[in-house]
Amino acid sequence: MTARPIGSATVAFGLVSVPIKLYSAAEPKAKLSFNWLHKDCGSRLKQQYVCKKDGQLVEKEDMVKGYEFAKEQYVLFTGDELKALEEKATESIEIAEEIAEFVPADQVERFYLSKIYYLGPDKGGERAYRLLGKAMQETGLSALARYAARGKQYLVLVRPLEDGLVMEQLHYADELRAFSEVPLGEGEVKPEELQLAVQIIKQAASESFEPQKYGDDVRKRMMEQIEGKIAGEEITAAPVEEPQTQIIDLMDALKASLAKSGPGTEERKPAQRSSRAPAKKAKRKKAGGRG
């Protein structure tokens, strides 16, 4: 199925302008939502706003927005003033020396990543689009740029992917906490423990990331239970397993982990990977036959 664009813009580098279309890189599953209902009649409830000071119900036409500049002190804004504050959408992804630059993509740490969009050429921009992608592939560089949309200005990274381009929306540096704020405590890493830990990791290692092997099992289980509830079945909590005896000693825990994996794990792994997908399919068919 051909993807549908969610917007259009222009990638500008030097004196070259590339008309592009933006596409969502992912389609997250809608979050399962439950509505508040009136217990007596089952009707859906409506959200209302109540004044904190006098307890009166406030209708939408009597509501204004304000910015709290000091505790319990606000400056009020009209709708026009709020629009004037917003960044004007330029529909342009500016790669210019005064505001942006080309950098190695691996120099941008992963925790800066916020969202990803695919970029495709708009009508008439195919040659310039492919030229920019090829040039970035040749140089091994990606473009940092600014992009204004939805009343905000975003820092983005445009980089080549396969035969095209993607745009990664980044967090600004002042939006991220420093890792140094995380308390790590004190702990000594002993050489023999490190050796066992490395062995455990190598036993579970794969040569490549295969995202298709993973799915949202919780969402699947919830949907099955909801469908059962619609059909008149009762939802009961799954039995909770008794907690196993904890191994306090770290060395004992590492040895137990290796014992659980068993000998010859590395030799068996290719066979497990190749047979995993058919096994799952057979299990779903068996589970799907209700009644």
ABEGO torsion letter per residue (X at the ends): XBBBBAEBBBBBBEABBBBBBBBBABBBBBBBBBBBBBAAAGBBBBBBBBBAAAGBBBBAAABBBBBBABBGBBBBBBAAAAAAABBBBAGBBBBBAAABBBBBAAABBAAABABBBBBBBBBGAAAAAAAAAAAAAAAGBBBBBBBBBGGBBBBBBBBBBEABBBBBBBBBAAABBBAAABBAEBBBBBAAAAAAAAAAAAAABBABBBAAABBBAAAAAAAAAAAAAAAGBBBBBBBBBBBBBBBABAAAAAAAAAAAAEBGAAAAAAAAAAAAAAAAAAAAAAAABBX
